[in-house]
């Protein structure tokens, strides 16, 4: 049995990772501040699925508070860290960049520093496909230049990768960064497209379609992402970055058509211009992840959307 710290464990991806870790017999300590970026009720509902597990402990605590974080590190001898806590959202980072500086940059610095002081060598942390900015070459490779972020969120994620490199170089920490590509699935975040589109279509409300639906996204199902995360936890790297994406981008318009077909109802569309911070396409080159992590996404978009909508209807009784 390993003792693993999962920051952001009440979040969408963190919840799914925690479930798998518990199922395989690990002890998991969750640190999450349950903030109000989206309705905390869904975070508590996620935790209600697992909170009675004998090998789970949940702390409502903030990774930007170094003293509180150190108290938790002193209480447990962590074998590994899965650092997923962050202020999410590209567009919201333009509205309130200070949240991103606090939780993404300071919070990540605190996690790395606490790991160093407590001799925890293995860290897997969340980066993002957003670091590729407006790169024109596709698919995006881990070797591409990522020095031109187009949102504050992306800038913080690039900063996290730099912190990881410094801590690996200076203190010998094993730091593996995972660039997630548009993760979706059951228990997903209410601020993301699939959740908002499903909600509004079911309720007969219009949906906002940016760039008239002509953007492409490499939508990646959460269970596939979790397999990649678990593989990274199992196989520490001195310093490495991996893309975790589906490697099959689709147009936003096609994405909406699949949702409409699954729900059995047409969407009312507000066709909108491109939004600040958005990019035209995300597309993951996953050759490196396949080779080293044996990462192999298996869930097609129709199946993934159907699974989400089934969960949504059950959860909201609609």
DAMO-V921355 format. One record per residue. N is the residue number from 1. SS is DSSP state (h for helix, s for strand, l for the rest). PHI is phi in degrees with one decimal (NA if undefined). NEAR is the number of other ideal C-beta (glycine too) atoms within 12 Angstrom. Layout:
N,SS,PHI,NEAR + N,SS,PHI,NEAR
//
This chain:
1,l,NA,15 + 2,l,-99.3,27 + 3,s,-103.3,27 + 4,s,-122.5,41 + 5,s,-85.5,48 + 6,s,-116.7,50 + 7,s,-81.1,47 + 8,l,70.9,44 + 9,l,-68.7,44 + 10,l,-87.8,42 + 11,l,-77.2,44 + 12,h,-57.0,42 + 13,h,-72.1,49 + 14,h,-58.4,45 + 15,h,-61.2,40 + 16,h,-66.2,38 + 17,h,-63.6,48 + 18,h,-59.5,44 + 19,h,-56.9,32 + 20,h,-67.1,30 + 21,h,-61.6,37 + 22,h,-65.9,31 + 23,h,-63.7,18 + 24,l,-90.3,19 + 25,l,104.8,15 + 26,l,-81.4,29 + 27,s,-93.5,25 + 28,s,-122.0,43 + 29,s,-111.1,37 + 30,s,-97.3,43 + 31,s,-121.1,44 + 32,s,-151.6,40 + 33,l,-92.6,31 + 34,l,49.9,28 + 35,l,-70.6,28 + 36,l,-101.3,14 + 37,l,-55.5,32 + 38,l,-131.7,24 + 39,l,-51.6,18 + 40,h,-62.2,19 + 41,h,-57.6,16 + 42,h,-70.6,30 + 43,h,-66.6,32 + 44,h,-66.2,19 + 45,h,-66.2,23 + 46,h,-58.7,36 + 47,h,-64.7,31 + 48,h,-64.1,18 + 49,l,-73.5,25 + 50,l,-131.5,30 + 51,l,-64.2,25 + 52,l,-86.2,12 + 53,l,-64.8,23 + 54,l,-65.1,13 + 55,l,-100.9,25 + 56,s,-120.0,29 + 57,s,-131.4,29 + 58,s,-114.4,34 + 59,s,-113.8,30 + 60,s,-83.7,22 + 61,l,-150.3,34 + 62,l,-114.3,27 + 63,l,-68.8,44 + 64,l,-78.3,29 + 65,l,-98.0,23 + 66,h,-63.3,22 + 67,h,-62.6,16 + 68,h,-65.1,21 + 69,h,-63.8,38 + 70,h,-63.5,22 + 71,h,-61.0,17 + 72,h,-69.0,35 + 73,h,-62.0,32 + 74,h,-70.9,16 + 75,h,-76.9,19 + 76,l,-123.3,27 + 77,l,-98.8,18 + 78,l,-75.4,35 + 79,l,-85.2,27 + 80,s,-150.4,38 + 81,s,-125.8,51 + 82,s,-114.5,47 + 83,s,-95.6,51 + 84,l,-115.3,48 + 85,l,-65.3,44 + 86,l,-172.0,44 + 87,l,-82.5,42 + 88,l,-89.2,37 + 89,l,102.4,35 + 90,h,-69.3,36 + 91,h,-67.8,29 + 92,h,-67.1,28 + 93,h,-66.9,36 + 94,h,-75.8,22 + 95,h,-75.6,19 + 96,l,-140.7,18 + 97,h,-65.7,25 + 98,h,-66.5,18 + 99,h,-60.6,28 + 100,h,-72.6,38 + 101,h,-63.7,23 + 102,h,-69.7,26 + 103,h,-89.2,41 + 104,h,-81.1,44 + 105,h,-88.5,31 + 106,h,-62.5,28 + 107,h,-59.4,40 + 108,h,-68.0,44 + 109,h,-57.2,29 + 110,h,-61.0,35 + 111,h,-63.2,48 + 112,h,-63.6,41 + 113,h,-66.9,27 + 114,h,-63.3,36 + 115,h,-62.1,39 + 116,h,-59.9,27 + 117,h,-68.2,19 + 118,l,-110.1,27 + 119,l,58.2,17 + 120,l,-97.8,37 + 121,l,-85.5,24 + 122,s,-103.0,31 + 123,s,-128.2,45 + 124,s,-110.8,47 + 125,s,-134.8,54 + 126,s,-86.6,49 + 127,s,-108.3,44 + 128,s,-157.4,48 + 129,h,-61.9,50 + 130,h,-64.2,42 + 131,h,-64.1,39 + 132,h,-74.2,40 + 133,l,54.2,30 + 134,l,-94.9,25 + 135,l,-51.2,27 + 136,l,-88.7,15 + 137,l,-73.7,16 + 138,l,-129.2,24 + 139,l,-69.8,30 + 140,s,-73.0,39 + 141,l,-109.6,25 + 142,l,-60.2,33 + 143,l,-86.3,17 + 144,l,-68.0,25 + 145,l,-68.6,17 + 146,l,-128.1,32 + 147,l,-96.1,17 + 148,l,-131.1,18 + 149,l,-64.6,32 + 150,l,-113.5,27 + 151,l,-149.9,34 + 152,h,-65.2,30 + 153,h,-57.7,41 + 154,h,-60.6,39 + 155,h,-62.0,30 + 156,h,-67.4,38 + 157,h,-69.4,40 + 158,h,-63.1,34 + 159,h,-59.9,32 + 160,h,-59.4,47 + 161,h,-64.3,37 + 162,h,-69.2,27 + 163,h,-56.9,35 + 164,h,-59.8,38 + 165,h,-62.4,25 + 166,h,-63.7,21 + 167,h,-68.2,34 + 168,h,-66.5,29 + 169,h,-68.0,16 + 170,h,-78.9,15 + 171,h,-122.2,24 + 172,l,74.8,19 + 173,l,-70.4,35 + 174,s,-89.1,31 + 175,s,-118.4,41 + 176,s,-113.5,43 + 177,s,-99.0,42 + 178,s,-117.7,49 + 179,s,-89.4,46 + 180,s,-79.8,49 + 181,l,-114.1,45 + 182,l,35.8,44 + 183,s,-79.9,48 + 184,s,-143.0,45 + 185,l,144.9,36 + 186,l,-54.3,36 + 187,l,69.5,39 + 188,l,-67.1,39 + 189,l,-78.3,34 + 190,l,-65.7,29 + 191,l,-86.9,24 + 192,l,-93.7,33 + 193,h,-56.1,39 + 194,h,-60.1,42 + 195,h,-64.7,32 + 196,h,-66.0,30 + 197,h,-65.0,42 + 198,h,-60.4,38 + 199,h,-57.5,29 + 200,h,-71.7,28 + 201,h,-64.9,34 + 202,h,-60.6,26 + 203,h,-85.4,18 + 204,l,74.3,14 + 205,l,-100.7,17 + 206,s,-70.5,19 + 207,s,-111.5,33 + 208,s,-87.7,23 + 209,s,-112.3,31 + 210,s,-77.7,30 + 211,h,52.7,22 + 212,h,57.2,17 + 213,h,81.8,28 + 214,l,-91.9,22 + 215,l,-75.6,30 + 216,s,-116.2,30 + 217,s,-132.3,39 + 218,l,-90.8,41 + 219,l,-62.5,45 + 220,s,-127.7,46 + 221,s,-70.1,37 + 222,h,-60.7,40 + 223,h,-64.9,30 + 224,h,-69.1,40 + 225,h,-59.1,47 + 226,h,-61.6,40 + 227,h,-59.4,29 + 228,h,-65.8,47 + 229,h,-64.2,44 + 230,h,-61.7,35 + 231,h,-61.9,29 + 232,h,-67.8,42 + 233,h,-63.5,37 + 234,h,-72.4,27 + 235,l,-126.7,23 + 236,l,-58.8,27 + 237,l,-119.6,30 + 238,l,-58.0,20 + 239,s,-155.6,26 + 240,s,-154.0,32 + 241,s,-129.9,41 + 242,s,-128.6,42 + 243,s,-80.5,44 + 244,s,-119.3,48 + 245,l,-142.2,44 + 246,l,-81.9,41 + 247,l,67.9,32 + 248,l,-143.3,29 + 249,l,-65.2,29 + 250,s,-130.4,33 + 251,s,-68.7,23 + 252,h,-58.2,38 + 253,h,-59.8,25 + 254,h,-66.6,23 + 255,h,-56.1,37 + 256,h,-65.7,40 + 257,h,-59.6,24 + 258,h,-66.6,30 + 259,h,-62.0,40 + 260,h,-58.3,24 + 261,h,-63.8,19 + 262,h,-68.3,28 + 263,h,-75.9,29 + 264,l,84.1,13 + 265,l,-154.8,22 + 266,l,-77.2,18 + 267,l,-86.7,34 + 268,s,-91.5,19 + 269,s,-112.5,23 + 270,s,-97.4,18 + 271,s,-78.6,19 + 272,s,-116.0,20 + 273,l,-74.2,15 + 274,l,-58.9,20 + 275,l,-97.7,24 + 276,l,-57.3,19 + 277,l,91.4,25 + 278,l,-79.0,31 + 279,l,-125.1,36 + 280,l,-71.5,23 + 281,s,-147.3,29 + 282,l,-124.0,40 + 283,l,-158.9,33 + 284,s,-89.8,42 + 285,l,-83.0,32 + 286,l,-114.1,35 + 287,h,-58.8,20 + 288,h,-65.0,30 + 289,h,-65.2,40 + 290,h,-63.9,21 + 291,h,-69.1,17 + 292,h,-92.8,24 + 293,h,-97.7,33 + 294,l,57.4,18 + 295,l,-75.1,36 + 296,l,-147.0,21 + 297,l,-60.3,35 + 298,l,-117.2,19 + 299,l,-93.8,27 + 300,l,-77.9,19 + 301,h,-65.2,35 + 302,h,-64.7,21 + 303,h,-65.5,23 + 304,h,-63.2,35 + 305,h,-64.7,36 + 306,h,-60.4,26 + 307,h,-63.8,27 + 308,h,-64.6,41 + 309,h,-64.8,34 + 310,h,-60.9,20 + 311,h,-61.7,29 + 312,h,-59.8,33 + 313,h,-64.6,20 + 314,h,-69.7,14 + 315,h,-66.4,23 + 316,h,-98.8,20 + 317,l,51.8,8 + 318,l,-134.0,17
//
